[in-house]
């Protein structure tokens, strides 16, 4: 599960066994973890992350979408 990006207390990472899913990113926080599809950017799952924190993460995913997609394809192909 490589770490792709760290911003503050957020750790953006992938799991190695998810090749059959569309491009996405997992984000670990002190409160839990959420997952975003990358194209289009949509919250796929949330486990314990408060809504305001999810919104902050969503903004970061939009800001870094190109980089996150590049790393996703680099890792999974």
N, C-alpha and C positions, 0 to 999 in steps of 0.2 A: 504494500500500500504506500506508494511513493507520495511524498509531500510535493506539491507543485508550487504552492504559494503560501506565504504566511503574512497576514495583515493583522496587527494587534493580537488579540487572543483567538483569531480565526485561522484554522489550518485547512487549506484546500487540498484534497487528495483524491486518488482513485483507488478502487479495489481491482486486483488483477483478474478476477474471474467474472467480469461483467461485459464481455465482448459482444454478447447478443443483444445488448441494449443500445438505444441511441446515445449519442455523445452527452455526457453529463459530468457533474462534479459533486463530490461530497464535501461538506464543510463541517468540521468539528469545532464546537464551542465549549466553554466551561459548562453550559447548561444542557448540552445534548448534541445532536447532529441533524443536519438537513441535507437534502439532495436536490439539485436543480438540473433539469434538462437544459442543454446549451443552445438548441436551435429548433424552435424558438425557446427563449428563456422562460421557464415555467417551474414553479416549485413542484417537485415530484413527491417528496416525502419530508416529514418533519417529526423528529422524536425529541420533544422537550425544549425546543428553542422558542423563546417568547416571540410573539408577533412583531414587536418593534425591532428585535434583533434580526429576525428573518428579513424584514424590509431593508435593513442596513446591509445584510449579506447580498440580497438581490441587487442592490445598487452596485456593489462591488463586482458581482458576476457580470452585470451589464458593462461595467467599466473595463473589465479584463476578459471579455468574451473571446476575442480573437486569440489571445495568448492561451486561454484555457482549452479552446478547441484544438489549437496546434499541438499542445502537450497531450491532449487526449489521443489524437490520431498518431502522434509519435510513439506513445506508449502502447497502444492497442493494435498497431499494424506492423 
